[in-house]
């Protein structure tokens, strides 16, 4: 019985350590992703450029070559 209890406690400790490592990794990934983001607010009437995906850009401007099409759609 003691061997089973010891194995179960070791298993629980390992699972707790794995959960802790996963939380640390998730936190680190969030921090790295947030470094590149900036909170921007626009007012009504501001002129801005939109970055469009190639499949969306087809409806905005017709191009013969998508590779050479501009990446931003703006005022």
ABEGO torsion letter per residue (X at the ends): XAAAAAAAAAAAAAAAAAAAAAAAAAAAAAAAAAAABBBBBBBBGBBBBBBBBAAAAAAABBBABAAABBABBBX
